[in-house]
Amino acid sequence: MSTLKRALFDKYGGFADRRIKKLEKGNLFIVDTRKAGGEASNGLYGWFCAITVTVMSEAEIQVELSGSIPTSEAIQNWFETHQLVIRNILKPCLQIRIRNGEQTKLGELASLVQAIVALGAPRYSEPSYKFNCPRTASSLQELQAVLQSVWGTQSAASARDESLA
């Protein structure tokens, strides 16, 4: 049984598709705070940054941010450093692959997002960042903590072995 899926399932109350109940059948989780005021009557608010996680293996996930993704010069530099780009198909979308041992990337991104609205920071141009940035940063930090609780207890080598099996 997948330890990673079980931890995500328990933390986030199930899969994105609530009809799926068996761990072996699902792999997509909603990890943002949409239930705490992010949903309008016709979907998510336009200022909301949706965050989902797809479990690729026991040692790798794909994090997807979509909608109103907070950006700043520091975040753009971080994207370039990690060779990431926001794609704009129907809405802005960013996909980040995280492997066992790389979960600190989420904390780095969360810190950069939170810095946009920190006291003493330069004025941001997007008014919704007042609400969006703290929620997005908090969700990323929470996800990092879940990954750390699972991956911190096993070595990267044993997780890779499990994913190959």
GROMACS elastic network, one bead per residue, 0.5 to 0.9 nm:
[ bonds ]
;  ai    aj funct       b0    kb
    1     4     6  0.89731   500
    1     5     6  0.83901   500
    1     6     6  0.80488   500
    1    23     6  0.77714   500
    1    24     6  0.77955   500
    2     5     6  0.53259   500
    2     6     6  0.61866   500
    2     7     6  0.86822   500
    2    23     6  0.75313   500
    2    24     6  0.79977   500
    2    57     6  0.87033   500
    2    58     6  0.65096   500
    3     6     6  0.51281   500
    3     7     6  0.61980   500
    3     8     6  0.87067   500
    3    58     6  0.73999   500
    3   150     6  0.69342   500
    4     7     6  0.52205   500
    4     8     6  0.62698   500
    4     9     6  0.84693   500
    4    55     6  0.80430   500
    4    57     6  0.86351   500
    4    58     6  0.60171   500
    4    59     6  0.82483   500
    4   146     6  0.86182   500
    4   147     6  0.75218   500
    4   150     6  0.61634   500
    4   151     6  0.80663   500
    5     8     6  0.51429   500
    5     9     6  0.58307   500
    5    10     6  0.84352   500
    5    23     6  0.66276   500
    5    24     6  0.86492   500
    5    26     6  0.86560   500
    5    27     6  0.72654   500
    5    55     6  0.72032   500
    5    58     6  0.79002   500
    6    10     6  0.60313   500
    6    11     6  0.84829   500
    6    23     6  0.70309   500
    7    10     6  0.52566   500
    7    11     6  0.60730   500
    7    12     6  0.85443   500
    7   146     6  0.69044   500
    7   147     6  0.83200   500
    7   149     6  0.84316   500
    7   150     6  0.72541   500
    8    11     6  0.51277   500
    8    12     6  0.59043   500
    8    13     6  0.79899   500
    8    14     6  0.76474   500
    8    15     6  0.84522   500
    8    29     6  0.72925   500
    8    31     6  0.86045   500
    8   143     6  0.85568   500
    8   146     6  0.71258   500
    8   147     6  0.84881   500
    9    12     6  0.55447   500
    9    13     6  0.55880   500
    9    15     6  0.63315   500
    9    23     6  0.80054   500
    9    29     6  0.75625   500
   10    13     6  0.54320   500
   10    14     6  0.65947   500
   11    14     6  0.79561   500
   11    31     6  0.88459   500
   11   146     6  0.77940   500
   12    15     6  0.76770   500
   12    29     6  0.72730   500
   12    30     6  0.70511   500
   12    31     6  0.64034   500
   12    32     6  0.89624   500
   13    18     6  0.88398   500
   13    29     6  0.89705   500
   14    17     6  0.79597   500
   14    18     6  0.64079   500
   14    20     6  0.78841   500
   14    21     6  0.72068   500
   14    29     6  0.71759   500
   14    30     6  0.86370   500
   15    18     6  0.56288   500
   15    19     6  0.81018   500
   15    20     6  0.65636   500
   15    21     6  0.76059   500
   15    23     6  0.87563   500
   15    26     6  0.65655   500
   15    27     6  0.70713   500
   15    28     6  0.58143   500
   15    30     6  0.70976   500
   16    19     6  0.87064   500
   16    20     6  0.84416   500
   16    26     6  0.85817   500
   16    27     6  0.85273   500
   16    28     6  0.56644   500
   16    30     6  0.53675   500
   16    31     6  0.89865   500
   16    52     6  0.82664   500
   17    20     6  0.59459   500
   17    21     6  0.89881   500
   17    26     6  0.80986   500
   17    28     6  0.77165   500
   17    29     6  0.81390   500
   18    21     6  0.72952   500
   20    23     6  0.80515   500
   20    25     6  0.68720   500
   20    26     6  0.64017   500
   21    24     6  0.89207   500
   21    25     6  0.77641   500
   21    26     6  0.79060   500
   22    25     6  0.55568   500
   22    26     6  0.70260   500
   23    26     6  0.58774   500
   23    27     6  0.77654   500
   24    27     6  0.79469   500
   26    29     6  0.85857   500
   26    55     6  0.87443   500
   27    53     6  0.79726   500
   27    54     6  0.54434   500
   27    55     6  0.51246   500
   27    56     6  0.75855   500
   28    52     6  0.69364   500
   28    53     6  0.56725   500
   28    55     6  0.65998   500
   29    51     6  0.87344   500
   29    52     6  0.55579   500
   29    53     6  0.51550   500
   29    54     6  0.64679   500
   29    55     6  0.83287   500
   30    33     6  0.86073   500
   30    34     6  0.87632   500
   30    50     6  0.80397   500
   30    51     6  0.62698   500
   30    53     6  0.64988   500
   31    34     6  0.86697   500
   31    50     6  0.81617   500
   31    51     6  0.56501   500
   31    52     6  0.54965   500
   31    53     6  0.68918   500
   31   139     6  0.65674   500
   31   140     6  0.82521   500
   31   142     6  0.85055   500
   31   143     6  0.71163   500
   32    35     6  0.82993   500
   32    49     6  0.79045   500
   32    50     6  0.60608   500
   32    51     6  0.51753   500
   32    52     6  0.71683   500
   32   135     6  0.77866   500
   32   136     6  0.71688   500
   32   138     6  0.86356   500
   32   139     6  0.54188   500
   32   140     6  0.81484   500
   33    36     6  0.54947   500
   33    37     6  0.76120   500
   33    38     6  0.67327   500
   33    50     6  0.83457   500
   33    51     6  0.87238   500
   33   135     6  0.68952   500
   33   136     6  0.81734   500
   33   138     6  0.88205   500
   33   139     6  0.69044   500
   34    37     6  0.59611   500
   34    39     6  0.57129   500
   34    44     6  0.74283   500
   34    48     6  0.80479   500
   34    49     6  0.89751   500
   34    50     6  0.76461   500
   35    38     6  0.61512   500
   35    39     6  0.66519   500
   36    39     6  0.79557   500
   37    40     6  0.79203   500
   38    43     6  0.86859   500
   38    44     6  0.58958   500
   38    45     6  0.60242   500
   38    47     6  0.86832   500
   38    48     6  0.63287   500
   38    49     6  0.89291   500
   39    42     6  0.77749   500
   39    43     6  0.55997   500
   39    45     6  0.58354   500
   39    48     6  0.84922   500
   40    43     6  0.51776   500
   40    44     6  0.54268   500
   40    45     6  0.56195   500
   41    44     6  0.80844   500
   42    45     6  0.85013   500
   43    46     6  0.89643   500
   44    47     6  0.82738   500
   44    48     6  0.65364   500
   44    49     6  0.88431   500
   44    50     6  0.82113   500
   44    67     6  0.89606   500
   45    48     6  0.53949   500
   45    49     6  0.88345   500
   46    49     6  0.83270   500
   46    67     6  0.69855   500
   46    68     6  0.67994   500
   47    67     6  0.73305   500
   47    68     6  0.53367   500
   47    69     6  0.86147   500
   47   128     6  0.58865   500
   47   129     6  0.79291   500
   47   131     6  0.83207   500
   47   132     6  0.66292   500
   48    66     6  0.85461   500
   48    67     6  0.63447   500
   48    68     6  0.55601   500
   48    69     6  0.79815   500
   48   128     6  0.84687   500
   48   131     6  0.85062   500
   48   132     6  0.60443   500
   48   135     6  0.88051   500
   48   136     6  0.85353   500
   49    65     6  0.64155   500
   49    66     6  0.56975   500
   49    67     6  0.50860   500
   49    69     6  0.54291   500
   49    70     6  0.77501   500
   49   132     6  0.67720   500
   49   133     6  0.86233   500
   49   135     6  0.84114   500
   49   136     6  0.65453   500
   50    64     6  0.78871   500
   50    65     6  0.55799   500
   50    66     6  0.51825   500
   50    67     6  0.61851   500
   50    68     6  0.78628   500
   50    69     6  0.82484   500
   50   136     6  0.82388   500
   51    63     6  0.69659   500
   51    64     6  0.55634   500
   51    66     6  0.66032   500
   51   136     6  0.80577   500
   51   139     6  0.79401   500
   51   140     6  0.84242   500
   52    62     6  0.82449   500
   52    63     6  0.58435   500
   52    64     6  0.52620   500
   52    65     6  0.67587   500
   52    66     6  0.86280   500
   53    61     6  0.65571   500
   53    62     6  0.55887   500
   53    64     6  0.62917   500
   54    60     6  0.88818   500
   54    61     6  0.56055   500
   54    62     6  0.51220   500
   54    63     6  0.65790   500
   54    64     6  0.81554   500
   55    58     6  0.73079   500
   55    59     6  0.85827   500
   55    60     6  0.65032   500
   55    62     6  0.65247   500
   55    63     6  0.88616   500
   56    59     6  0.77495   500
   56    60     6  0.54276   500
   56    61     6  0.51142   500
   56    62     6  0.68921   500
   56   163     6  0.89311   500
   57    60     6  0.51226   500
   57    61     6  0.68125   500
   57   159     6  0.88998   500
   57   160     6  0.87674   500
   57   162     6  0.84377   500
   57   163     6  0.54869   500
   57   164     6  0.86812   500
   58    61     6  0.80616   500
   58   100     6  0.84391   500
   58   159     6  0.63321   500
   58   160     6  0.77779   500
   58   162     6  0.68228   500
   58   163     6  0.55968   500
   59    98     6  0.84574   500
   59    99     6  0.56300   500
   59   100     6  0.50369   500
   59   101     6  0.88234   500
   59   151     6  0.78192   500
   59   156     6  0.74439   500
   59   158     6  0.89644   500
   59   159     6  0.52254   500
   59   160     6  0.59822   500
   59   161     6  0.89921   500
   59   162     6  0.78645   500
   59   163     6  0.63309   500
   60    97     6  0.70943   500
   60    98     6  0.56901   500
   60   100     6  0.61943   500
   60   159     6  0.89817   500
   60   160     6  0.88422   500
   60   163     6  0.84853   500
   61    96     6  0.83366   500
   61    97     6  0.58953   500
   61    98     6  0.53575   500
   61    99     6  0.64711   500
   61   100     6  0.87004   500
   62    95     6  0.65512   500
   62    96     6  0.55800   500
   62    98     6  0.61239   500
   62    99     6  0.86957   500
   63    94     6  0.81005   500
   63    95     6  0.56748   500
   63    96     6  0.50877   500
   63    97     6  0.63383   500
   63    98     6  0.73511   500
   64    93     6  0.68818   500
   64    94     6  0.55560   500
   64    96     6  0.63729   500
   64    97     6  0.88287   500
   65    68     6  0.85054   500
   65    69     6  0.66289   500
   65    92     6  0.82066   500
   65    93     6  0.57186   500
   65    94     6  0.51381   500
   65    95     6  0.65452   500
   65    96     6  0.84155   500
   66    69     6  0.61780   500
   66    86     6  0.89232   500
   66    91     6  0.68645   500
   66    92     6  0.54930   500
   66    94     6  0.63189   500
   66    95     6  0.87044   500
   67    91     6  0.57743   500
   67    92     6  0.54106   500
   67    93     6  0.67114   500
   68    91     6  0.84381   500
   68    92     6  0.70771   500
   68    93     6  0.88762   500
   68   128     6  0.89628   500
   68   132     6  0.79525   500
   69    86     6  0.87173   500
   69    92     6  0.71501   500
   69    93     6  0.77759   500
   69    94     6  0.81418   500
   69   132     6  0.84831   500
   69   133     6  0.87338   500
   69   136     6  0.85139   500
   70    75     6  0.82806   500
   70   113     6  0.64395   500
   70   116     6  0.83470   500
   70   126     6  0.88870   500
   70   129     6  0.70393   500
   70   132     6  0.74567   500
   70   133     6  0.64481   500
   70   136     6  0.81884   500
   71    74     6  0.80100   500
   71    75     6  0.56963   500
   71    76     6  0.66831   500
   71   112     6  0.88674   500
   71   113     6  0.73272   500
   71   116     6  0.82351   500
   72    75     6  0.50866   500
   72    76     6  0.61208   500
   72    77     6  0.86059   500
   72   112     6  0.82529   500
   72   113     6  0.79955   500
   72   116     6  0.70591   500
   72   124     6  0.85575   500
   73    76     6  0.50599   500
   73    77     6  0.62443   500
   73    78     6  0.86455   500
   74    77     6  0.51013   500
   74    78     6  0.62412   500
   74    79     6  0.87096   500
   74   112     6  0.67834   500
   74   113     6  0.89755   500
   75    79     6  0.61622   500
   75    80     6  0.86409   500
   75   109     6  0.72428   500
   75   112     6  0.61348   500
   75   113     6  0.73058   500
   76    79     6  0.50036   500
   76    80     6  0.62959   500
   76    81     6  0.86620   500
   76    84     6  0.89538   500
   76    85     6  0.86772   500
   77    80     6  0.50750   500
   77    81     6  0.61493   500
   77    82     6  0.86922   500
   78    81     6  0.50376   500
   78    82     6  0.62872   500
   78    83     6  0.84020   500
   78    84     6  0.83215   500
   78   108     6  0.87225   500
   78   109     6  0.77217   500
   78   112     6  0.86607   500
   79    82     6  0.52631   500
   79    83     6  0.58118   500
   79    85     6  0.64126   500
   79    86     6  0.86373   500
   80    84     6  0.59702   500
   80    85     6  0.75258   500
   81    84     6  0.77884   500
   82    96     6  0.89823   500
   84    94     6  0.74575   500
   84    95     6  0.75732   500
   84    96     6  0.72584   500
   85    93     6  0.85892   500
   85    94     6  0.64810   500
   85    95     6  0.81110   500
   86    92     6  0.62004   500
   86    93     6  0.54474   500
   86    95     6  0.78405   500
   87    91     6  0.80114   500
   87    92     6  0.56502   500
   87    93     6  0.51977   500
   87    94     6  0.63305   500
   87    95     6  0.88056   500
   88    91     6  0.52605   500
   88    93     6  0.61107   500
   88    94     6  0.88288   500
   89    92     6  0.66760   500
   89    93     6  0.76185   500
   90    93     6  0.86561   500
   98   101     6  0.82088   500
   98   102     6  0.57574   500
   98   103     6  0.62656   500
   98   105     6  0.78312   500
   98   106     6  0.85142   500
   99   102     6  0.53978   500
   99   103     6  0.70714   500
   99   156     6  0.85249   500
  100   103     6  0.67674   500
  100   147     6  0.81857   500
  100   148     6  0.88491   500
  100   151     6  0.60332   500
  100   152     6  0.84819   500
  100   154     6  0.89942   500
  100   155     6  0.81147   500
  100   156     6  0.55922   500
  100   157     6  0.89726   500
  100   159     6  0.72773   500
  100   160     6  0.83008   500
  101   104     6  0.75817   500
  101   148     6  0.85227   500
  101   151     6  0.72013   500
  101   152     6  0.79160   500
  101   155     6  0.83138   500
  101   156     6  0.63891   500
  102   105     6  0.59263   500
  102   106     6  0.82366   500
  103   106     6  0.57335   500
  103   107     6  0.73959   500
  103   143     6  0.86880   500
  103   144     6  0.57230   500
  103   145     6  0.85658   500
  103   147     6  0.66285   500
  103   148     6  0.69869   500
  103   151     6  0.86842   500
  104   107     6  0.50640   500
  104   108     6  0.63042   500
  104   109     6  0.87083   500
  104   144     6  0.68819   500
  104   148     6  0.87193   500
  105   108     6  0.50136   500
  105   109     6  0.62183   500
  105   110     6  0.85189   500
  105   144     6  0.84263   500
  106   109     6  0.51825   500
  106   110     6  0.60542   500
  106   111     6  0.86241   500
  106   137     6  0.88402   500
  106   140     6  0.57010   500
  106   141     6  0.66060   500
  106   143     6  0.77341   500
  106   144     6  0.59314   500
  107   111     6  0.61374   500
  107   112     6  0.86447   500
  107   137     6  0.81950   500
  107   140     6  0.66896   500
  107   141     6  0.55919   500
  107   144     6  0.65328   500
  108   111     6  0.52294   500
  108   112     6  0.63855   500
  108   113     6  0.87404   500
  109   112     6  0.51008   500
  109   113     6  0.61608   500
  109   114     6  0.85761   500
  109   137     6  0.75912   500
  109   140     6  0.77313   500
  109   141     6  0.89548   500
  110   113     6  0.50909   500
  110   114     6  0.60709   500
  110   115     6  0.85021   500
  110   133     6  0.86417   500
  110   134     6  0.87304   500
  110   136     6  0.72486   500
  110   138     6  0.71213   500
  110   139     6  0.82538   500
  110   140     6  0.57590   500
  110   141     6  0.62930   500
  111   114     6  0.50973   500
  111   115     6  0.60398   500
  111   116     6  0.89311   500
  111   137     6  0.68333   500
  111   141     6  0.87318   500
  112   115     6  0.50599   500
  112   116     6  0.68235   500
  112   137     6  0.82786   500
  113   116     6  0.55985   500
  113   117     6  0.78281   500
  113   133     6  0.57079   500
  113   134     6  0.76056   500
  113   136     6  0.74227   500
  113   137     6  0.58848   500
  114   117     6  0.58836   500
  114   118     6  0.62967   500
  114   133     6  0.57575   500
  114   134     6  0.58462   500
  114   135     6  0.89521   500
  114   136     6  0.82557   500
  114   137     6  0.58100   500
  114   138     6  0.85683   500
  115   119     6  0.83793   500
  115   121     6  0.70057   500
  115   133     6  0.85954   500
  116   119     6  0.89789   500
  116   121     6  0.65334   500
  116   122     6  0.77380   500
  116   123     6  0.82027   500
  116   124     6  0.67573   500
  116   129     6  0.78430   500
  116   130     6  0.89155   500
  116   133     6  0.72767   500
  117   120     6  0.84184   500
  117   121     6  0.64538   500
  117   122     6  0.82574   500
  117   123     6  0.78801   500
  117   124     6  0.72390   500
  117   129     6  0.70643   500
  117   130     6  0.64060   500
  117   133     6  0.69776   500
  117   134     6  0.78741   500
  118   121     6  0.54496   500
  118   122     6  0.87082   500
  119   122     6  0.87183   500
  120   123     6  0.85646   500
  121   124     6  0.82498   500
  124   127     6  0.72823   500
  124   129     6  0.74947   500
  124   130     6  0.88587   500
  125   129     6  0.83727   500
  126   129     6  0.56879   500
  126   130     6  0.82683   500
  127   130     6  0.62413   500
  127   131     6  0.84282   500
  128   131     6  0.56378   500
  128   132     6  0.59495   500
  128   133     6  0.82690   500
  129   133     6  0.51570   500
  129   134     6  0.80100   500
  130   133     6  0.63313   500
  130   134     6  0.73320   500
  131   134     6  0.61982   500
  131   135     6  0.66608   500
  131   136     6  0.88766   500
  132   135     6  0.54070   500
  132   136     6  0.60356   500
  132   137     6  0.85424   500
  133   136     6  0.51541   500
  133   137     6  0.59631   500
  133   138     6  0.83991   500
  134   137     6  0.51849   500
  134   138     6  0.59785   500
  134   139     6  0.85580   500
  135   138     6  0.51391   500
  135   139     6  0.61561   500
  135   140     6  0.86731   500
  136   139     6  0.51875   500
  136   140     6  0.62751   500
  136   141     6  0.86868   500
  137   140     6  0.51886   500
  137   141     6  0.61855   500
  137   142     6  0.85904   500
  138   141     6  0.51351   500
  138   142     6  0.60915   500
  138   143     6  0.86122   500
  139   142     6  0.50909   500
  139   143     6  0.61913   500
  139   144     6  0.86124   500
  140   143     6  0.51269   500
  140   144     6  0.61783   500
  140   145     6  0.86966   500
  141   144     6  0.50139   500
  141   145     6  0.62689   500
  141   146     6  0.87909   500
  142   145     6  0.51036   500
  142   146     6  0.64107   500
  142   147     6  0.87727   500
  143   146     6  0.51050   500
  143   147     6  0.62389   500
  143   148     6  0.85132   500
  144   147     6  0.51160   500
  144   148     6  0.60025   500
  144   149     6  0.85602   500
  145   149     6  0.61209   500
  145   150     6  0.87410   500
  146   149     6  0.51376   500
  146   150     6  0.65112   500
  146   151     6  0.85792   500
  147   150     6  0.52019   500
  147   151     6  0.56874   500
  147   152     6  0.74943   500
  148   151     6  0.51384   500
  148   153     6  0.78002   500
  149   152     6  0.55332   500
  149   153     6  0.67077   500
  150   153     6  0.58982   500
  150   154     6  0.72746   500
  151   154     6  0.53458   500
  151   155     6  0.71343   500
  151   156     6  0.76230   500
  151   159     6  0.80448   500
  152   155     6  0.72914   500
  152   156     6  0.89414   500
  154   157     6  0.83900   500
  154   158     6  0.67756   500
  154   159     6  0.68741   500
  155   158     6  0.54585   500
  155   159     6  0.63997   500
  155   160     6  0.87648   500
  156   159     6  0.51343   500
  156   160     6  0.61882   500
  156   161     6  0.86760   500
  157   160     6  0.51516   500
  157   161     6  0.62818   500
  157   162     6  0.87446   500
  158   162     6  0.62346   500
  158   163     6  0.87068   500
  159   162     6  0.50319   500
  159   163     6  0.62514   500
  159   164     6  0.87407   500
  160   163     6  0.50927   500
  160   164     6  0.63180   500
  160   165     6  0.88041   500
  161   164     6  0.52515   500
  161   165     6  0.64425   500
  162   165     6  0.52448   500
